[in-house]
Amino acid sequence: MYQISDQQIDYILNDIGARGVEMESLQQNLLDHICCVIENNLEANGDFESFYKKTIQTFYKDALWEIEEETILLLTFKNYYTMKKIMIISGTFSAIVMSIGILFKFMHWPGAAICILLGIVVSSLVFLPLLFTLKAKEKQSIKDKLILGLATASGILISFAVLFKIMHWPGANLMGLIFVGIMLVLYIPLYFFSGIKNPEAKINTIVTTIIMIMGCGLFLTLVNAKPTTRNLDNSEIEFMADDQIMIKNEAESLYAMSENDTSLSKSIIRVKEIYTICEELKADILEFEVGHRIITKDLKDKNLHVSNALVSQFFGSNRALYEKKIELLNKLVNEQYTACWLEKIRLLKKENVGMRSIFSRSSILTGDFDFIYYNNTTLGAYKDIYEIQLNTIEDLKELAELKQEYIKSN
C-alpha cells in the first residue's frame, strides 16, 4: 500500500486548483478521493506522478473544472433533474397535442381548438421557460445568455401570435410584428455576429441566419396589419334593398296562397319561424357591418363601410346565443325540407323529386360550428341566410301550387 507524503498532497491540491476548480470544499473532496485511490491502487515503489496523471483523467471528460460547474448547477438547482424531466415531458406533450389539433382542424373535427390551445400554452408557459432556465446556466458569457433569452422570448411570442391568429383573437398581428421586430433588430444581428467569428460555425451561422430572415418574411405575408375595409357601392345597396323587399313579398304571397289550405299549416308555422330567425340574423349582421339593421335605398348617399369580417368576429362574446339560433334554424330547415320532399313524392308518385339546394358546404347549415366560425365571412353568411329564406319559401310555394293542381286533376 502506497503512503502519500505531505509534499505530494500539496502537489495534488495545487494541480486541482490549476485545473480550474476554485471551490475550497470541492478541492478538499477531490483531494481526499484522489488520495484514497492512489493509496489503495499504487504499489509501494510505484511512480506517483505517472499514476496521478492517469487517475485525474478519470474524473472528467474534457476538463476538471466541469465538475465544479456541475456542482454549482446542482447546488443552484436542487430540483435540476426534476425540471429537466418536466421540460422533456411538457415538450413531448405539446408536440403531440398540437399535431392532433392541427389534424383535427384540417378534418374539421371537434376538439381541434382546445388541442391547439393546450399545446401552445404548455409549450410557451412550461417547456420554453424551463429550457431557457436550464440552458442559461450552461452559458458563460452575458452575450450568449442574452441571445438565448431573446430566442426564448421570440419563441413564446410567435407561439401566442399563431394561437391568436388561429383563434381569430385580437392582437395576433401586433404580436407577430413585435416578434419580427425582435428577430430582425436584435436576435438575428447578435446571433450572426457572434457566430461568424467562429470559423467552425461560420457556414452554419450564415445558413441559419438566411433561413430565419426568410421565415420572418414568410410570416409577414400572413400578417394583416390593417383589416380590409371598403364602401358598399350604390348598386350593392340598391340590390340588397330590393332583395329585402322581394323576400318579404314572397313570404306574404306564400301566406296568402296557403291561408285556406289547412294541410300546410305546420309547414307555414315552420317557414315563419325560419323567416323570423333569418331576419334577426341578417339584421344583426347588417348592424355589425354598416350600423343599420335594414338596408334601404335612401342609404345610397351615405358611406357604408364593410369589413367583411369573419363570423368569429361577428359572434364575439355572443357565440353561445348565435349557436343556439343556428341549431334551431338547422333543425327547422331539415324538418321543412324533409316534409316538402315527402309530400312531393306522395303527390307526384315518384321518388326522384327535384328540390332546391338549401344545404351546401359553404352554408351556415353545415352543422360544423368550427367551419362556420373560422371560414365564413359576415357577408357570405348574410347571403347564405337570404338563400335559406328564399329556398324554403319557394319550395313551399311549389308544393302549394302542386297541391292545387292535384286537387283540380282529381
Residue, then its C-alpha position, 0 to 999 in steps of 0.5 A: m500500500y502506497q503512503i502519500s507524503d505531505q509534499q505530494i498532497d500539496y502537489i495534488l491540491n495545487d494541480i486541482g486548483a490549476r485545473g480550474v476548480e476554485m471551490e475550497s470544499l470541492q478541492q478538499n473532496l477531490l483531494d481526499h478521493i484522489c488520495c484514497v485511490i492512489e493509496n489503495n491502487l499504487e504499489a509501494n515503489g510505484d511512480f506517483e506522478s505517472f499514476y496521478k496523471k492517469t487517475i485525474q483523467t478519470f474524473y472528467k471528460d474534457a476538463l476538471w473544472e466541469i465538475e465544479e460547474e456541475t456542482i454549482l448547477l446542482l447546488t443552484f438547482k436542487n430540483y435540476y433533474t426534476m425540471k429537466k424531466i418536466m421540460i422533456i415531458s411538457g415538450t413531448f406533450s405539446a408536440i403531440v397535442m398540437s399535431i392532433g389539433i392541427l389534424f383535427k382542424f384540417m378534418h374539421w373535427p371537434g376538439a381541434a381548438i382546445c388541442i391547439l390551445l393546450g399545446i401552445v400554452v404548455s409549450s410557451l408557459v412550461f417547456l420554453p421557460l424551463l429550457f431557457t432556465l436550464k440552458a442559461k446556466e450552461k452559458q458563460s458569457i452575458k452575450d450568449k445568455l442574452i441571445l438565448g433569452l431573446a430566442t426564448a422570448s421570440g419563441i413564446l411570442i410567435s407561439f401566442a401570435v399563431l394561437f391568436k391568429i388561429m383563434h381569430w383573437p385580437g392582437a395576433n398581428l401586433m404580436g407577430l410584428i413585435f416578434v419580427g421586430i425582435m428577430l430582425v433588430l436584435y436576435i438575428p444581428l447578435y446571433f450572426f455576429s457572434g457566430i461568424k467569428n467562429p470559423e467552425a460555425k461560420i457556414n452554419t451561422i450564415v445558413t441559419t441566419i438566411i433561413m430565419i430572415m426568410g421565415c420572418g418574411l414568410f410570416l409577414t405575408l400572413v400578417n394583416a396589419k390593417p383589416t380590409t375595409r371598403n364602401l358598399d357601392n350604390s348598386e350593392i345597396e340598391f340590390m340588397a334593398d330590393d332583395q329585402i323587399m322581394i323576400k318579404n313579398e314572397a313570404e306574404s304571397l306564400y301566406a296568402m296562397s296557403e291561408n285556406d289550405t289547412s294541410l300546410s299549416k305546420s309547414i307555414i308555422r315552420v317557414k315563419e319561424i325560419y323567416t323570423i330567425c333569418e331576419e334577426l340574423k341578417a339584421d344583426i349582421l347588417e348592424f355589425e357591418v354598416g350600423h343599420r339593421i335594414i338596408t334601404k335605398d335612401l342609404k345610397d348617399k351615405n358611406l357604408h363601410v364593410s369589413n367583411a369580417l369573419v363570423s368569429q368576429f361577428f359572434g364575439s362574446n355572443r357565440a353561445l346565443y348565435e349557436k343556439k339560433i343556428e341549431l334551431l334554424n338547422k333543425l327547422v330547415n331539415e324538418q321543412y325540407t324533409a316534409c316538402w320532399l315527402e309530400k312531393i313524392r306522395l303527390l307526384k308518385k315518384e321518388n326522384v323529386g327535384m328540390r332546391s339546394i338549401f344545404s351546401r358546404s359553404s352554408i351556415l347549415t353545415g352543422d360544423f360550428d368550427f367551419i362556420y366560425y373560422n371560414n365564413t365571412t359576415l357577408g357570405a353568411y348574410k347571403d347564405i341566410y337570404e338563400i335559406q329564406l328564399n329556398t324554403i319559401e319557394d319550395l313551399k310555394e311549389l308544393a302549394e301550387l302542386k297541391q292545387e293542381y292535384i286537387k283540380s286533376n282529381 
